[in-house]
Amino acid sequence: MTTTTAQGAATEPEPSGRGAPDGRAPLFRNGYALMLNTVVSGALGLGYWWLAALHYSKADMGEGSAAIAAMKLLASLTALGFTGALARFVPVAGRTTGRLLARAYALNALASTVITVLFLVALPLWGTHYDFLRGWLRAGGFLVAVLAWSWLTLQDGVLIGLRAAVWVPVGNLSFSVGKAVLLVVLAGAIPATGVFVSWVAAIALSVVPLGLLIVRRLVPRQIAAAETGTQPPSTRQIGRFIAGDYTGSLFNLLVTFFVPVLVAARVTPDQNAVYYIINTIGGTLDLLAVNMAASLTVESARQPALLGANTRGALARMAWVTLPCFALLGAGADPILDVFGPGYASAGAPLLRWLAAAGFTRVIVEVYFGTLRARSRTRQVALLQALMCALVLSLSLMLMPRMGIAGVGLAVLLSQSTVALCALPGLVRVLRGRADPPAGATPAQSRATTEGAS
């Protein structure tokens, strides 16, 4: 059926059949591009750690992965808060797109610097894994690494918001190939820090060329296409969104990035090397759900009337792609880990199976989060992410002494299952077209939202 916008202009009729937009729509084009990026990056990431296992000792791999985990944690303390806002508001920023991006990057750089300095001052508290960061020169290099990773994180959010997600796989392919080459080259020269240095140096292969693409082509294109008289998002709107989404992001990054740091502080370097590889595998498949949810947020923010239809289509495609992957991962845990060398399967297969099982619930959780962000319901996102964070951290601390690194996997499964059960009623309302309208939507848009999903 045909829906109308607040101005009364007719939009494209909703396709027949399941009621989901055509697979060629921007939602699925960008979603598939991001999922392809995840698959390619994940495969190359596993190849990277396979090469590391060949050319570096487990101890050097453990220290390098611990430094990478700290870098990601510190960068994400600020970058993740801005990424959600960029995906939500860049699509509707119009002529103020350049100004919005400049402010986001500047605030992120300032916040990342402050947080990294605090981390370096407290370095003795983080154990011996980070001793190689001592000294002004190495500390300065680590600060540059954190800033570079935060810019890389923001870059993906900007490309998604500009509906140019097809460039994300290109940038990450350059990064993944570059770090693998550098890893081998540096193995003989600096074996103790080669893992970390190769990772950081390769960031420039993505950030520099795609940064130029954004500034010189994509942003001017969006500004030129902006309709005269359109109202860009206000500072108050963005601030309210970030207040909720950033709070939720803090809880999420504690699960994603602090848990590896916590594990690194409590196990031997050999065990940490096994854990980090498995966590990379599980996290890669989790990102398949996260990426389609991000595309769902962008497109539903632009066209609120298609929220229900977009959600049904996104959920179906995510299930079709991710569920077989999780099943294969759980069934083939031992042969998958045998690729990395002797001892990896016996030490890590139980953890990998728990993470694979948790992936089934991740689909439900991330789709629901995508619908909440599209409607600027970030407070609900924050509450659910706070619940997940509390459960994962507490259960990990309880189970690790009894089960080793496998306890972290069981903690993730129990936590995500609990949050999925909490999210399920709200997701069902969205799928049935009974969700509340987007924040700030006009009565006409509110009616269209319900009609578009009916």
N, C-alpha and C positions, 0 to 999 in steps of 0.2 A: 504494500500500500504506500501511497505518497504521504510524506510528512511535511510539515511546514516549519520554518524558523520563526523567530520572534518578529521578523520584519514581514512575514507572510510569503516569503519567496519559497517556491517549491524545491524540495531536495529530491535527489534521485530515489525512485521507488525501491522499497526493500525487496530483495530477490525472493522468489518463491522457494518452496521446498522447506528447508530447515529454518528459514528466516534469517540466515547469516549472510553477511555481505559476500560478494564474489571473491574467490581466492586471489584475484588480481588486484584487489583493493589495497590501498597503502597499508592498512593494518597487517595484512598477511605478507605483503611484499617486504615490509620492514621487519616483521617478525621472523620470516624465513631467513632474511639476511643475517639477523642477529643469531638465530639458531645455527646457521651455517658457520658463522664466526665462532660460536662456542665449540662446535664439532672440530673445526680445523685447528683452533687454538688448543683445544684439549688434546688432540692427537699429537700436535707438535710439542705440547707441554710434556706429554709422556715421553716423547722422543728425546726431549731435553734432559729429563731425569734419567733416562736410560743411558745417554751419553755421559752424564755426570757419574753414574754408577760405574762406568767403564774407566773413566779417567781420573776419578777422585776417590779418596778413601771415604768410608762411611762417616768418620769423624769430621772431615772437611765438609762433606755434604750436610751433616747435621748443623754445623756452625753457620754455613752459608744459608741454609733454609731458615734458621732462626733469625738471621739478620733480615732476610726477605720478609718474614712474617712481621717483624717489628716495623719495617718500612711501610708495609701495606696497612698495618694497624694505625700508625700515626697519620699517614696520608688520608685514610678513610675517615678519621675522626672529624675532618672538615669536608672532604670532597663528597662523601655520601650524602651529607645534608643538602648540598647544592645540586647534586645530580637529579634528585627527585623533583626539585623545583624547576630545574631547567627543562626536564621532560614535560612538565605540566604547563609552564608559562611561555617557553620559547615559541611553541606553535602559534600562540595568539599575541605575541609581543609586537608584531607589525613593524612600524618604523622605529621603535625603540629597542629593537633586537640587539644592535651593537652596544648600546649603553648598558643593557641588562647583562650581557656577557662580560663586558669590561669590569663591571662592579663585582660580578661573581668571582672572576679570576683574581681580582685584587684582594678581596676579602679572604678568599681561600688561601692565597699565598701568605698573607699576614698571620692568619690563624695557624697554618701549618708550621710556620717558623717558630711561633711561640710554643706550640706543643712539642716540637722536636727538641728545642733547647731544654725544656723541662725534663724530657726523657733522658737527654745526655747528661744533665746535671745529676740525675738519680741513677746513673748507670750501674753503680755498685749493687743496687738492689735487684738487678735482673740476672745475676748469676755470671758464671765465667764464659758463657756462650758469646757475650758481647764485649769481651776484653779487647778485641781487635779494633773497636771503635774509639779507644782511648787516644787522646792527643788531638791538638787543634786541627791538624790537617785531615785526619780521618773523620773527625766529628763534622768538619765542614763538608767533606765529601758525602757523608751520610745525610746531612741537611739538604744538599742538592738532590740526592736520590729521592728523598721524601717529597720535595717540591715537584720533581719530574713525574713521580708516580701519581701524585694528586692531579696534575695537569692531564695526564693520560686518562685518568678516571673521569674527569670533567669532560674531556673531549668526546668520549662515547656518549655521554648524556646530551651534549650539544648536537651531535650528529643525529641522534634519535629525535630530538626536538625539532630539528630542521627538516625532518622527514628524508634524511639522506643516510639512513642506516646501512645502505649498501656499501658505504665506504668504511664501515667499522671492520669488516673482515680484511680489507686491504691493509689497514693500519696495523692490525694485530698480526697479520701474516708477516709483514715486514719486521715487526718486533720479535716474533717467535723464531723466525729463521735467523735473524741477526744475533739473538742471544745464544742460539745453538752453535753458530760458527765461532763466536767469541769464546764460548765455554771451552771448546777444544783448543783454540789458539792459546788461551791463558793457562791451560792446565800445567804446562811445564814452567811457565814464568812465575806465576803466583798461585800455587796450588791451595794455599790456605784461604785465600779470598777470591779465587777465580769465579766461583759460583755466584757470589753476590755482585762482583764487578761486571761480569758478563751480562747479568740481568739488567743492571742499571744503565750501562752504556748503550744497550739496544733500545732503550725507551726513545731516544732521539730519532730513531729511524721511523717512528710513527708520529710523534708529537710535532716535529718540524714540518714535514710535508703536508699533513692533514690540517695543521694549524694555519698554514698559508692558504689551503683550500677553503677553510671556513671563513677567513677574513676577506679574501679577495673574490670569492665566488658565491658561496652559499648565503652568507649574511646579506650581501648586496642584492641577491636574487629575491630573498624574502622581503626585504624592504621595498624593492620595486613592485612586488606583487601585492603589497598591502593595500587594502581598500581605503579610500579617503574617508575620514570620519570615524574609522574604527577606534574603539577605546582600548588602549593597552592595559595590561594588569597594573593595578595601583600598588604602591609600596606596601600599603596595609594588607592587601590581598596576599601578596608574596610573603610578607612577614608572618601572617597567620598560618599560611601553609607550611612554611619552614619550621615554625615553632612546634607543630605537631610532627611533621615528617622527619625533622632532624632529631627530635627526641627518639622517635622510633628507629632511626638509622643508628643512633648510638647503641641501642640495645642490639640491633642486628649485627653491627660490626664487632661487638663484644663476642657474639657467637662465632662470627666468621673469622675474625682475625685475632681476638684475644685468646681464644681456646688454643690455637697452635702455639702461642707464646707461653701459655700456661703449661701445656704438655712439654714444651722444650725445657721449661724450668724444672720439671719433675721426673724426666726420664733421661736415660743415657743418650749421647749423640747418635749411637747406632739405632736405637729405638725411635728416636725423633726422625731420622732419615726415612724409616719405614712409614711412620705416621704421616709425614709430610707428603710423600708420594701418593698414599691412599687418599688423604684429604684432598689432594689435587684432583684425583679421579672423580671422587664423589661430588666435589664442588663444581666440576665442569658440567656434569649432567644436571645438577641443580640449576645452573645458569640457563639451561634450555627453557625452563619454566619462567625464570626471572625475565628473560629477554622478551618472550611473547607477551608477558604481563606489562612490560614497559611500553611496547607498541600499542597494547590495548589502552593504556593510560593516555598516550598521545592522541590517538584517533578519537577516543570517546570524549576527550576534552574539547576537541575541535567540533565534534558532532554529537552532542549529548543525546539526541534522539535515537542513536544507534547503539546505546550502551548495552541493552539486553541482547540484541542481535550480535554485536561484536563479541560479547562475553561467551555466548554459546559457540560461536565459531572458533574463538581462541581456545576454549576449553577442549573442544573436540580435536583440534589439530595438535594441541599440546599432549593430550592423552595418546594420540596416534603415534607421535614421535617419541615421547619420553618413556612411556610404560614398557615397551619392548626393550629399550636400552637398560632400564633398571633391572628387568628380569634377567637379561643376559649377563649383566654385571654381577648379580648375586649368584647365578648358576656357575659362572666361569671365573670365580674369584681366584682360585688356586692357579690355573694356567695363566691368567692375566698377570699375576704377581711373579710367577716363575720367570717371566721375561727379564725382570730386573736383576736376577741373580739368585744364588742359593740363600735360603733363610728368609726371603721376603714373604713367601706364601705362608710358611708356618707361623711367622710372627704377625702377619697382617690380614690374612684371609677372613677371620671373624669380624674384624673392624669393617672391611669392605662390604661384607654381607649385611651388616646392620645399616650402613649408610645407604646401600641399595634399597633396602626395605623402606627406609625413611623417605626416599625419593618419591614414592607413590603418594604420600601425604603432602609433599611439597607442592605438587601441581595445584591442589585445592587451595592451599594457603596463598600462593603467589597470584593466582587468578583473582581471588577475592581482594587482595591488596591492590591489584591493578584497578579494580572497579572503585575502590575507596579513594584512591588518589585522583582518579578522573573526576570524582565528585568533591574533591578537596576535603574528604573526611579523614584527615591525617591523624586526628586524635584517636580514632578507633584503631588505625594502623599502629600507632605508638603503644596503645594498651596491649594489643595482641603480641607485638614484638617484645614488650617488657615481660609478658608472661613466658614467652619462649626463652628469652635470655635467662630469666631466673631459674627456669627448669633445667636448661642445658648446663649452666654453670654448677648448680647445686648437685644435680645428678652425676655430672662428670667427676666432681670432687669426691662423691660418695662411691662411685663405681670403679674409678681408676685404681685405687689401692687393692681392690679385689680381682679385677679383670684385666688390668693393664690398659693398653691403648684401646682395646676392644670395648671397654666401658664407655668411652666417649661416643662410640657409634650407637650403643644401646641408649645412652642418654639423649642423643639427637632423635632417635626413633620415637621414644616415649614423649618427648617434648613436642615434636612436630605433630604427632597424632593428637595430642591434647588440643593444640591450637587449631588443627583442622576441624575437630569436632565443634569448637567454639565458632569457627567461621562458616560452617556448613549452612546453618539457617539463613544467614544474610546472603550467601551466595545463591541459594535456592530462590530467594526473593528477587534477586537481580535477573536470574535466568527466566523467571516467570513474568518479568516486567513489572514487578511490584516494589521496586526499590525507590527510596526517596530521591527527588530530583537533585541535580548538581547544585552546589552552593552558588547562589547568585543568579540562577536560571530564571527567566521570565515565565509567566504563566503559560505562554504558548510553547516554550521549550519544555516545560514540565509535562504538558499534555502530550507533546510529541514523543517524549521519552517513553511514556507508557504505551502510546499507540505503536511506536516503532518496534516494541518488543512483544506486541500482542499477536 
